[in-house]
Amino acid sequence: MVLTVTLEHGQQSTESAQFFIREVTDAEDETRKLKKPWKVSWEKSRAFWRYPIR
């Protein structure tokens, strides 16, 4: 599983997402319910730039 959060140019706010995985498909294409569902969540902080001061 790969999760990607992208930053749009000029975006001034943060984003977050959350979802649950309660069932999966096994190698024989059978649906299986998980005994303990996965909770997947992420949050993106506000973007900022650093410029070296000389």
C-alpha distance matrix in Angstrom:
0.0 3.8 6.7 10.1 13.5 16.5 20.1 22.8 26.1 28.6 26.4 28.3 26.1 22.9 19.9 17.8 15.4 14.6 13.3 13.3 11.5 14.7 14.2 12.1 13.4 14.6 15.8 19.0 17.5 18.7 17.3 17.1 17.6 16.2 19.1 17.5 15.1 12.3 13.3 10.9 13.2 14.0 17.3 18.6 22.1 24.9 25.0 28.2 29.8 31.8 34.9 37.0 40.5 43.3
3.8 0.0 3.8 6.6 10.2 13.0 16.6 19.3 22.6 25.2 23.1 25.2 23.3 20.2 17.5 15.9 14.1 14.3 13.9 14.8 13.9 17.4 17.3 15.5 16.9 18.3 19.3 22.5 20.8 22.2 20.7 20.7 20.9 19.5 22.3 20.3 17.7 14.5 14.6 11.4 12.7 12.5 15.2 15.9 19.3 21.8 21.7 24.8 26.3 28.4 31.4 33.6 37.1 39.9
6.7 3.8 0.0 3.8 6.8 10.1 13.6 16.4 19.8 22.1 19.7 21.6 19.6 16.5 13.7 12.2 10.7 11.4 11.8 13.6 13.6 17.3 18.0 17.0 18.8 20.7 22.2 25.2 23.1 24.2 22.2 22.1 21.7 20.2 22.9 20.5 17.5 14.2 13.3 9.7 9.9 9.3 11.7 12.4 16.0 18.4 18.6 21.9 23.8 26.1 29.3 31.7 35.1 38.1
10.1 6.6 3.8 0.0 3.8 6.4 10.1 12.9 16.1 18.6 16.5 18.7 17.2 14.4 12.0 11.7 11.1 13.0 14.1 16.5 17.0 20.7 21.5 20.5 22.2 24.2 25.4 28.4 26.3 27.5 25.6 25.7 25.3 23.9 26.5 24.0 21.0 17.6 16.2 12.4 11.7 9.9 11.2 10.7 14.1 16.0 15.7 18.9 20.6 23.2 26.2 28.8 32.2 35.2
13.5 10.2 6.8 3.8 0.0 3.8 6.9 9.9 13.2 15.3 12.9 15.0 13.4 10.7 8.7 9.1 9.6 12.4 14.4 17.4 18.6 22.3 23.6 23.1 25.1 27.3 28.8 31.6 29.3 30.4 28.2 28.2 27.4 26.0 28.3 25.5 22.4 19.0 17.0 13.2 11.4 8.8 8.9 7.7 10.9 12.5 12.4 15.9 18.0 20.8 23.9 26.8 30.0 33.1
16.5 13.0 10.1 6.4 3.8 0.0 3.8 6.5 9.7 12.2 10.5 13.2 12.5 10.8 9.7 11.4 12.5 15.7 17.7 20.9 22.1 25.9 27.0 26.4 28.1 30.3 31.6 34.4 32.0 33.3 31.2 31.5 30.9 29.6 32.1 29.3 26.1 22.8 20.7 17.0 15.0 12.2 11.4 9.1 11.5 11.9 11.0 14.2 15.9 19.0 21.8 24.9 28.0 31.1
20.1 16.6 13.6 10.1 6.9 3.8 0.0 3.8 6.5 8.6 7.1 9.8 9.9 9.2 9.3 12.0 14.1 17.6 20.2 23.5 25.1 28.8 30.2 29.8 31.7 34.0 35.3 38.1 35.7 36.9 34.7 34.9 34.1 32.7 35.0 32.0 28.9 25.6 23.1 19.5 17.0 13.8 12.0 8.8 10.1 9.4 8.0 11.1 12.9 16.3 19.0 22.4 25.3 28.4
22.8 19.3 16.4 12.9 9.9 6.5 3.8 0.0 3.8 6.3 5.5 9.2 10.2 10.6 11.0 14.2 16.1 19.8 22.2 25.8 27.4 31.0 32.4 32.0 33.7 36.2 37.5 40.0 37.4 38.7 36.6 37.1 36.3 35.2 37.6 34.8 31.5 28.3 25.8 22.3 19.8 16.9 14.9 11.9 12.8 11.2 9.8 12.5 14.0 17.7 19.9 23.5 26.2 29.2
26.1 22.6 19.8 16.1 13.2 9.7 6.5 3.8 0.0 3.8 5.6 9.0 11.3 12.6 13.9 17.3 19.6 23.3 25.9 29.5 31.1 34.8 36.1 35.7 37.4 39.8 40.9 43.6 41.0 42.4 40.3 40.8 40.0 38.9 41.2 38.3 35.1 31.9 29.3 25.8 23.1 20.0 17.7 14.3 14.4 12.0 9.8 11.4 12.2 15.8 17.5 21.2 23.7 26.6
28.6 25.2 22.1 18.6 15.3 12.2 8.6 6.3 3.8 0.0 3.8 6.2 9.4 11.7 13.8 17.4 20.2 24.0 26.9 30.6 32.6 36.2 37.8 37.7 39.7 42.2 43.6 46.2 43.5 44.7 42.4 42.7 41.7 40.4 42.5 39.5 36.3 33.1 30.3 27.0 24.0 20.8 17.9 14.6 13.9 10.8 9.2 10.4 11.7 15.4 17.1 20.8 22.8 25.9
26.4 23.1 19.7 16.5 12.9 10.5 7.1 5.5 5.6 3.8 0.0 3.8 5.9 8.1 10.1 13.8 16.7 20.5 23.5 27.2 29.5 32.9 34.8 34.9 37.1 39.7 41.3 43.9 41.2 42.1 39.6 39.8 38.5 37.3 39.3 36.2 33.0 29.9 26.9 23.7 20.6 17.5 14.6 11.6 11.2 8.4 8.0 10.3 12.7 16.4 18.7 22.5 24.5 27.9
28.3 25.2 21.6 18.7 15.0 13.2 9.8 9.2 9.0 6.2 3.8 0.0 3.8 7.1 10.1 13.8 17.1 20.8 24.1 27.8 30.4 33.7 35.9 36.4 38.8 41.5 43.3 45.9 43.2 43.9 41.1 41.1 39.5 38.1 39.8 36.5 33.4 30.4 27.2 24.3 20.8 17.7 14.4 11.5 10.1 6.9 7.6 9.5 12.5 16.0 18.4 22.1 23.8 27.3
26.1 23.3 19.6 17.2 13.4 12.5 9.9 10.2 11.3 9.4 5.9 3.8 0.0 3.8 6.9 10.4 13.8 17.3 20.8 24.5 27.3 30.5 32.9 33.6 36.2 38.9 41.0 43.5 40.8 41.2 38.3 38.1 36.3 34.8 36.4 33.1 30.1 27.2 23.8 21.1 17.6 14.7 11.3 9.1 8.1 5.9 8.3 11.0 14.5 17.8 20.8 24.3 26.1 29.7
22.9 20.2 16.5 14.4 10.7 10.8 9.2 10.6 12.6 11.7 8.1 7.1 3.8 0.0 3.8 7.0 10.6 14.0 17.6 21.1 23.9 27.2 29.6 30.3 33.0 35.6 37.8 40.3 37.8 38.1 35.2 34.8 33.0 31.3 32.8 29.5 26.5 23.6 20.2 17.4 13.9 10.9 7.5 5.6 5.5 5.3 8.2 11.6 15.2 18.3 21.6 24.9 27.0 30.6
19.9 17.5 13.7 12.0 8.7 9.7 9.3 11.0 13.9 13.8 10.1 10.1 6.9 3.8 0.0 3.8 7.0 10.6 14.0 17.7 20.4 23.7 26.0 26.7 29.4 32.1 34.4 36.8 34.2 34.4 31.5 31.2 29.5 28.0 29.7 26.5 23.3 20.4 17.2 14.4 11.0 8.5 5.9 5.4 7.5 8.6 11.0 14.6 18.0 21.1 24.5 27.7 30.1 33.7
17.8 15.9 12.2 11.7 9.1 11.4 12.0 14.2 17.3 17.4 13.8 13.8 10.4 7.0 3.8 0.0 3.8 7.1 10.6 14.2 17.0 20.2 22.8 23.7 26.7 29.3 31.8 34.2 31.6 31.6 28.6 28.0 26.1 24.5 26.0 22.8 19.7 16.9 13.5 10.9 7.4 5.6 4.2 6.2 9.0 11.2 13.8 17.4 20.7 23.5 27.1 30.1 32.5 36.1
15.4 14.1 10.7 11.1 9.6 12.5 14.1 16.1 19.6 20.2 16.7 17.1 13.8 10.6 7.0 3.8 0.0 3.8 7.0 10.7 13.5 16.7 19.1 20.2 23.2 26.0 28.5 30.8 28.1 28.0 24.9 24.4 22.5 21.1 22.9 19.9 16.5 13.9 10.7 8.2 5.6 5.7 6.6 9.2 12.4 14.9 17.1 20.8 23.9 26.7 30.3 33.2 35.9 39.4
14.6 14.3 11.4 13.0 12.4 15.7 17.6 19.8 23.3 24.0 20.5 20.8 17.3 14.0 10.6 7.1 3.8 0.0 3.8 7.2 10.3 13.3 16.1 17.5 20.8 23.6 26.5 28.6 26.0 25.4 22.2 21.3 19.2 17.7 19.3 16.3 12.9 10.5 7.2 5.6 4.1 6.6 8.9 12.1 15.2 18.0 20.4 23.9 27.1 29.7 33.3 36.1 38.7 42.3
13.3 13.9 11.8 14.1 14.4 17.7 20.2 22.2 25.9 26.9 23.5 24.1 20.8 17.6 14.0 10.6 7.0 3.8 0.0 3.8 6.9 9.7 12.4 14.1 17.4 20.3 23.4 25.2 22.6 21.8 18.5 17.8 15.6 14.5 16.4 13.8 10.2 8.4 6.0 5.4 6.4 9.6 12.4 15.5 18.8 21.6 23.7 27.3 30.3 32.9 36.5 39.2 42.0 45.5
13.3 14.8 13.6 16.5 17.4 20.9 23.5 25.8 29.5 30.6 27.2 27.8 24.5 21.1 17.7 14.2 10.7 7.2 3.8 0.0 3.8 6.1 9.2 11.4 15.0 17.7 21.0 22.7 20.3 19.1 15.7 14.5 12.0 10.8 12.7 10.3 6.5 5.5 4.6 6.1 8.6 12.2 15.4 18.6 21.9 24.9 27.0 30.5 33.5 35.9 39.5 42.0 44.9 48.3
11.5 13.9 13.6 17.0 18.6 22.1 25.1 27.4 31.1 32.6 29.5 30.4 27.3 23.9 20.4 17.0 13.5 10.3 6.9 3.8 0.0 3.8 5.9 7.6 11.2 13.9 17.3 19.0 16.7 15.5 12.2 11.0 9.1 8.1 10.8 9.2 5.6 5.1 6.6 7.8 11.1 14.5 17.9 20.9 24.4 27.4 29.1 32.7 35.4 37.7 41.2 43.7 46.7 50.0
14.7 17.4 17.3 20.7 22.3 25.9 28.8 31.0 34.8 36.2 32.9 33.7 30.5 27.2 23.7 20.2 16.7 13.3 9.7 6.1 3.8 0.0 3.8 7.1 10.7 13.3 17.0 18.1 15.9 13.9 10.3 8.6 5.9 5.6 8.2 7.7 4.7 6.7 8.9 11.1 14.4 17.9 21.3 24.4 27.8 30.9 32.7 36.3 39.0 41.3 44.9 47.3 50.3 53.6
14.2 17.3 18.0 21.5 23.6 27.0 30.2 32.4 36.1 37.8 34.8 35.9 32.9 29.6 26.0 22.8 19.1 16.1 12.4 9.2 5.9 3.8 0.0 3.8 7.1 9.7 13.5 14.3 12.1 10.2 6.6 5.4 4.2 5.4 9.0 9.7 7.6 9.2 11.9 13.5 17.0 20.3 23.8 26.7 30.2 33.2 34.7 38.3 40.8 43.1 46.6 49.0 52.1 55.3
12.1 15.5 17.0 20.5 23.1 26.4 29.8 32.0 35.7 37.7 34.9 36.4 33.6 30.3 26.7 23.7 20.2 17.5 14.1 11.4 7.6 7.1 3.8 0.0 3.8 6.5 10.0 11.4 9.3 8.2 5.7 5.3 6.5 7.3 11.1 11.9 10.0 10.7 13.6 14.4 18.0 20.9 24.4 27.0 30.6 33.6 34.7 38.2 40.4 42.7 46.0 48.3 51.6 54.6
13.4 16.9 18.8 22.2 25.1 28.1 31.7 33.7 37.4 39.7 37.1 38.8 36.2 33.0 29.4 26.7 23.2 20.8 17.4 15.0 11.2 10.7 7.1 3.8 0.0 3.8 6.9 7.9 5.5 5.4 4.4 6.0 8.8 10.4 14.0 15.3 13.8 14.4 17.3 17.7 21.3 23.9 27.4 29.7 33.4 36.2 37.1 40.5 42.6 44.8 48.0 50.3 53.7 56.6
14.6 18.3 20.7 24.2 27.3 30.3 34.0 36.2 39.8 42.2 39.7 41.5 38.9 35.6 32.1 29.3 26.0 23.6 20.3 17.7 13.9 13.3 9.7 6.5 3.8 0.0 3.8 5.5 5.3 5.4 6.5 7.0 10.4 11.4 14.5 16.2 15.4 16.1 19.3 19.9 23.5 26.0 29.7 31.9 35.5 38.5 39.2 42.5 44.3 46.4 49.5 51.6 55.0 57.8
15.8 19.3 22.2 25.4 28.8 31.6 35.3 37.5 40.9 43.6 41.3 43.3 41.0 37.8 34.4 31.8 28.5 26.5 23.4 21.0 17.3 17.0 13.5 10.0 6.9 3.8 0.0 3.8 5.4 7.4 9.7 10.7 14.1 15.1 18.1 19.7 19.0 19.3 22.5 22.7 26.2 28.4 32.0 33.9 37.5 40.4 40.8 43.9 45.5 47.5 50.4 52.4 56.0 58.6
19.0 22.5 25.2 28.4 31.6 34.4 38.1 40.0 43.6 46.2 43.9 45.9 43.5 40.3 36.8 34.2 30.8 28.6 25.2 22.7 19.0 18.1 14.3 11.4 7.9 5.5 3.8 0.0 3.8 5.5 8.9 10.6 14.4 16.1 19.0 21.2 20.6 21.5 24.7 25.1 28.7 31.1 34.7 36.8 40.4 43.2 43.7 47.0 48.7 50.8 53.8 55.9 59.4 62.1
17.5 20.8 23.1 26.3 29.3 32.0 35.7 37.4 41.0 43.5 41.2 43.2 40.8 37.8 34.2 31.6 28.1 26.0 22.6 20.3 16.7 15.9 12.1 9.3 5.5 5.3 5.4 3.8 0.0 3.8 6.6 9.4 12.9 15.1 18.4 20.2 19.1 19.9 22.8 23.1 26.6 29.0 32.5 34.6 38.3 41.0 41.6 45.0 46.8 49.1 52.1 54.4 57.9 60.7
18.7 22.2 24.2 27.5 30.4 33.3 36.9 38.7 42.4 44.7 42.1 43.9 41.2 38.1 34.4 31.6 28.0 25.4 21.8 19.1 15.5 13.9 10.2 8.2 5.4 5.4 7.4 5.5 3.8 0.0 3.8 6.4 10.0 12.6 15.6 17.9 17.1 18.6 21.6 22.6 26.2 29.0 32.5 34.9 38.6 41.4 42.4 45.8 47.9 50.2 53.4 55.7 59.1 62.0
17.3 20.7 22.2 25.6 28.2 31.2 34.7 36.6 40.3 42.4 39.6 41.1 38.3 35.2 31.5 28.6 24.9 22.2 18.5 15.7 12.2 10.3 6.6 5.7 4.4 6.5 9.7 8.9 6.6 3.8 0.0 3.8 6.8 9.8 13.0 15.0 13.8 15.5 18.4 19.6 23.1 26.2 29.7 32.2 35.9 38.7 39.9 43.5 45.8 48.1 51.4 53.8 57.1 60.1
17.1 20.7 22.1 25.7 28.2 31.5 34.9 37.1 40.8 42.7 39.8 41.1 38.1 34.8 31.2 28.0 24.4 21.3 17.8 14.5 11.0 8.6 5.4 5.3 6.0 7.0 10.7 10.6 9.4 6.4 3.8 0.0 3.8 6.4 9.3 11.7 11.2 13.3 16.6 18.3 21.9 25.1 28.7 31.6 35.1 38.2 39.5 43.0 45.4 47.5 50.9 53.2 56.4 59.5
17.6 20.9 21.7 25.3 27.4 30.9 34.1 36.3 40.0 41.7 38.5 39.5 36.3 33.0 29.5 26.1 22.5 19.2 15.6 12.0 9.1 5.9 4.2 6.5 8.8 10.4 14.1 14.4 12.9 10.0 6.8 3.8 0.0 3.8 6.5 8.7 8.2 11.0 14.1 16.4 19.9 23.3 26.9 30.0 33.3 36.5 38.2 41.7 44.3 46.4 49.9 52.2 55.3 58.5
16.2 19.5 20.2 23.9 26.0 29.6 32.7 35.2 38.9 40.4 37.3 38.1 34.8 31.3 28.0 24.5 21.1 17.7 14.5 10.8 8.1 5.6 5.4 7.3 10.4 11.4 15.1 16.1 15.1 12.6 9.8 6.4 3.8 0.0 3.8 5.3 5.5 8.2 11.6 14.1 17.7 21.2 24.8 27.9 31.2 34.5 36.2 39.6 42.1 44.1 47.6 49.8 52.8 56.0
19.1 22.3 22.9 26.5 28.3 32.1 35.0 37.6 41.2 42.5 39.3 39.8 36.4 32.8 29.7 26.0 22.9 19.3 16.4 12.7 10.8 8.2 9.0 11.1 14.0 14.5 18.1 19.0 18.4 15.6 13.0 9.3 6.5 3.8 0.0 3.8 6.3 9.5 12.6 15.7 19.1 22.6 26.1 29.4 32.4 35.9 37.8 41.0 43.7 45.5 49.1 51.1 54.1 57.3
17.5 20.3 20.5 24.0 25.5 29.3 32.0 34.8 38.3 39.5 36.2 36.5 33.1 29.5 26.5 22.8 19.9 16.3 13.8 10.3 9.2 7.7 9.7 11.9 15.3 16.2 19.7 21.2 20.2 17.9 15.0 11.7 8.7 5.3 3.8 0.0 3.8 6.5 9.3 12.6 15.8 19.2 22.6 26.1 28.9 32.4 34.4 37.6 40.3 42.1 45.7 47.7 50.6 53.8
15.1 17.7 17.5 21.0 22.4 26.1 28.9 31.5 35.1 36.3 33.0 33.4 30.1 26.5 23.3 19.7 16.5 12.9 10.2 6.5 5.6 4.7 7.6 10.0 13.8 15.4 19.0 20.6 19.1 17.1 13.8 11.2 8.2 5.5 6.3 3.8 0.0 3.8 6.5 9.6 12.9 16.5 19.9 23.3 26.4 29.8 31.8 35.1 37.9 39.9 43.5 45.7 48.6 51.9
12.3 14.5 14.2 17.6 19.0 22.8 25.6 28.3 31.9 33.1 29.9 30.4 27.2 23.6 20.4 16.9 13.9 10.5 8.4 5.5 5.1 6.7 9.2 10.7 14.4 16.1 19.3 21.5 19.9 18.6 15.5 13.3 11.0 8.2 9.5 6.5 3.8 0.0 3.8 6.2 9.7 13.1 16.7 20.0 23.1 26.5 28.3 31.6 34.3 36.2 39.8 42.0 45.0 48.2
13.3 14.6 13.3 16.2 17.0 20.7 23.1 25.8 29.3 30.3 26.9 27.2 23.8 20.2 17.2 13.5 10.7 7.2 6.0 4.6 6.6 8.9 11.9 13.6 17.3 19.3 22.5 24.7 22.8 21.6 18.4 16.6 14.1 11.6 12.6 9.3 6.5 3.8 0.0 3.8 6.5 10.2 13.5 17.0 19.9 23.3 25.4 28.7 31.6 33.7 37.4 39.7 42.5 45.8
10.9 11.4 9.7 12.4 13.2 17.0 19.5 22.3 25.8 27.0 23.7 24.3 21.1 17.4 14.4 10.9 8.2 5.6 5.4 6.1 7.8 11.1 13.5 14.4 17.7 19.9 22.7 25.1 23.1 22.6 19.6 18.3 16.4 14.1 15.7 12.6 9.6 6.2 3.8 0.0 3.8 7.1 10.7 13.8 17.0 20.4 22.2 25.5 28.3 30.5 34.1 36.4 39.4 42.7
13.2 12.7 9.9 11.7 11.4 15.0 17.0 19.8 23.1 24.0 20.6 20.8 17.6 13.9 11.0 7.4 5.6 4.1 6.4 8.6 11.1 14.4 17.0 18.0 21.3 23.5 26.2 28.7 26.6 26.2 23.1 21.9 19.9 17.7 19.1 15.8 12.9 9.7 6.5 3.8 0.0 3.8 7.1 10.5 13.5 16.9 18.9 22.3 25.3 27.5 31.2 33.7 36.4 39.9
14.0 12.5 9.3 9.9 8.8 12.2 13.8 16.9 20.0 20.8 17.5 17.7 14.7 10.9 8.5 5.6 5.7 6.6 9.6 12.2 14.5 17.9 20.3 20.9 23.9 26.0 28.4 31.1 29.0 29.0 26.2 25.1 23.3 21.2 22.6 19.2 16.5 13.1 10.2 7.1 3.8 0.0 3.8 6.8 10.0 13.4 15.3 18.6 21.5 23.8 27.4 30.0 32.7 36.2
17.3 15.2 11.7 11.2 8.9 11.4 12.0 14.9 17.7 17.9 14.6 14.4 11.3 7.5 5.9 4.2 6.6 8.9 12.4 15.4 17.9 21.3 23.8 24.4 27.4 29.7 32.0 34.7 32.5 32.5 29.7 28.7 26.9 24.8 26.1 22.6 19.9 16.7 13.5 10.7 7.1 3.8 0.0 3.8 6.5 9.8 12.2 15.5 18.7 21.1 24.7 27.4 30.0 33.5
18.6 15.9 12.4 10.7 7.7 9.1 8.8 11.9 14.3 14.6 11.6 11.5 9.1 5.6 5.4 6.2 9.2 12.1 15.5 18.6 20.9 24.4 26.7 27.0 29.7 31.9 33.9 36.8 34.6 34.9 32.2 31.6 30.0 27.9 29.4 26.1 23.3 20.0 17.0 13.8 10.5 6.8 3.8 0.0 3.8 6.7 8.5 11.9 15.1 17.7 21.3 24.1 26.7 30.2
22.1 19.3 16.0 14.1 10.9 11.5 10.1 12.8 14.4 13.9 11.2 10.1 8.1 5.5 7.5 9.0 12.4 15.2 18.8 21.9 24.4 27.8 30.2 30.6 33.4 35.5 37.5 40.4 38.3 38.6 35.9 35.1 33.3 31.2 32.4 28.9 26.4 23.1 19.9 17.0 13.5 10.0 6.5 3.8 0.0 3.8 6.3 9.2 12.7 15.0 18.7 21.5 23.8 27.4
24.9 21.8 18.4 16.0 12.5 11.9 9.4 11.2 12.0 10.8 8.4 6.9 5.9 5.3 8.6 11.2 14.9 18.0 21.6 24.9 27.4 30.9 33.2 33.6 36.2 38.5 40.4 43.2 41.0 41.4 38.7 38.2 36.5 34.5 35.9 32.4 29.8 26.5 23.3 20.4 16.9 13.4 9.8 6.7 3.8 0.0 3.8 6.6 10.3 13.1 16.5 19.7 21.8 25.5
25.0 21.7 18.6 15.7 12.4 11.0 8.0 9.8 9.8 9.2 8.0 7.6 8.3 8.2 11.0 13.8 17.1 20.4 23.7 27.0 29.1 32.7 34.7 34.7 37.1 39.2 40.8 43.7 41.6 42.4 39.9 39.5 38.2 36.2 37.8 34.4 31.8 28.3 25.4 22.2 18.9 15.3 12.2 8.5 6.3 3.8 0.0 3.8 7.0 10.2 13.5 16.8 19.2 22.7
28.2 24.8 21.9 18.9 15.9 14.2 11.1 12.5 11.4 10.4 10.3 9.5 11.0 11.6 14.6 17.4 20.8 23.9 27.3 30.5 32.7 36.3 38.3 38.2 40.5 42.5 43.9 47.0 45.0 45.8 43.5 43.0 41.7 39.6 41.0 37.6 35.1 31.6 28.7 25.5 22.3 18.6 15.5 11.9 9.2 6.6 3.8 0.0 3.8 6.8 10.0 13.3 15.5 19.1
29.8 26.3 23.8 20.6 18.0 15.9 12.9 14.0 12.2 11.7 12.7 12.5 14.5 15.2 18.0 20.7 23.9 27.1 30.3 33.5 35.4 39.0 40.8 40.4 42.6 44.3 45.5 48.7 46.8 47.9 45.8 45.4 44.3 42.1 43.7 40.3 37.9 34.3 31.6 28.3 25.3 21.5 18.7 15.1 12.7 10.3 7.0 3.8 0.0 3.8 6.5 10.0 12.5 15.9
31.8 28.4 26.1 23.2 20.8 19.0 16.3 17.7 15.8 15.4 16.4 16.0 17.8 18.3 21.1 23.5 26.7 29.7 32.9 35.9 37.7 41.3 43.1 42.7 44.8 46.4 47.5 50.8 49.1 50.2 48.1 47.5 46.4 44.1 45.5 42.1 39.9 36.2 33.7 30.5 27.5 23.8 21.1 17.7 15.0 13.1 10.2 6.8 3.8 0.0 3.8 6.6 9.2 12.7
34.9 31.4 29.3 26.2 23.9 21.8 19.0 19.9 17.5 17.1 18.7 18.4 20.8 21.6 24.5 27.1 30.3 33.3 36.5 39.5 41.2 44.9 46.6 46.0 48.0 49.5 50.4 53.8 52.1 53.4 51.4 50.9 49.9 47.6 49.1 45.7 43.5 39.8 37.4 34.1 31.2 27.4 24.7 21.3 18.7 16.5 13.5 10.0 6.5 3.8 0.0 3.8 6.3 9.4
37.0 33.6 31.7 28.8 26.8 24.9 22.4 23.5 21.2 20.8 22.5 22.1 24.3 24.9 27.7 30.1 33.2 36.1 39.2 42.0 43.7 47.3 49.0 48.3 50.3 51.6 52.4 55.9 54.4 55.7 53.8 53.2 52.2 49.8 51.1 47.7 45.7 42.0 39.7 36.4 33.7 30.0 27.4 24.1 21.5 19.7 16.8 13.3 10.0 6.6 3.8 0.0 3.8 6.4
40.5 37.1 35.1 32.2 30.0 28.0 25.3 26.2 23.7 22.8 24.5 23.8 26.1 27.0 30.1 32.5 35.9 38.7 42.0 44.9 46.7 50.3 52.1 51.6 53.7 55.0 56.0 59.4 57.9 59.1 57.1 56.4 55.3 52.8 54.1 50.6 48.6 45.0 42.5 39.4 36.4 32.7 30.0 26.7 23.8 21.8 19.2 15.5 12.5 9.2 6.3 3.8 0.0 3.8
43.3 39.9 38.1 35.2 33.1 31.1 28.4 29.2 26.6 25.9 27.9 27.3 29.7 30.6 33.7 36.1 39.4 42.3 45.5 48.3 50.0 53.6 55.3 54.6 56.6 57.8 58.6 62.1 60.7 62.0 60.1 59.5 58.5 56.0 57.3 53.8 51.9 48.2 45.8 42.7 39.9 36.2 33.5 30.2 27.4 25.5 22.7 19.1 15.9 12.7 9.4 6.4 3.8 0.0
